[in-house]
Amino acid sequence: MVSRTTADAQGDVVVLLIGMRINRFRAVRLWLPVMLAMVRMLRELEKDPARGLRAKVLLTASPRTYYVVQYWESKEKLYAYATAPDAFHHRAWATINRKERSGTLRGQVGIWHETYVVPEGSYESIYADMPAFGLAAAHGQVPLEKRGRYAKDRFAHRSRQAPVTEKTG
């Protein structure tokens, strides 16, 4: 393992944070299906890499809050999965919407997500004595020297050169 590495991401990076908060621990029959639905969706995505999920990290913020950091190939693939009638997400979201409309979930379990499209030049990473993790797990990793020793150098890295425009006149 190389001591210091950085993610080998090129171009824009798509990150989805998605999670749940247990508001009432005793409402297991309401929050457990939400948690299990996320596990099922992640399994579905792992079995079908063409859908665009590149990597994920499962996290907990407290005994009440669980979330997943997901790295996607593109926002188009993320949206395609979210709206695909054949994907489990479609059924899970319909069920949650029904329960929210009926008031069943109100106050029992919270769900949330945030999506970011991070343009190239607006992210950088460093991993010291780490296997591929996070952004590096999604895009591969390279020795730090390939992108720059300092954060400012890694931010300045571009995967392709800007097109050259001819001056006329």
Secondary structure as GFF3:
##gff-version 3
##sequence-region A 1 169
A	DSSP	beta_strand	4	7	.	.	.	ID=ss1
A	DSSP	beta_strand	13	22	.	.	.	ID=ss2
A	DSSP	alpha_helix	28	47	.	.	.	ID=ss3
A	DSSP	three_ten_helix	49	51	.	.	.	ID=ss4
A	DSSP	beta_strand	53	60	.	.	.	ID=ss5
A	DSSP	beta_strand	65	72	.	.	.	ID=ss6
A	DSSP	alpha_helix	75	83	.	.	.	ID=ss7
A	DSSP	alpha_helix	88	102	.	.	.	ID=ss8
A	DSSP	beta_strand	109	118	.	.	.	ID=ss9
A	DSSP	beta_strand	127	128	.	.	.	ID=ss10
A	DSSP	alpha_helix	135	139	.	.	.	ID=ss11
A	DSSP	beta_strand	141	143	.	.	.	ID=ss12
A	DSSP	three_ten_helix	144	146	.	.	.	ID=ss13
A	DSSP	alpha_helix	151	156	.	.	.	ID=ss14
###
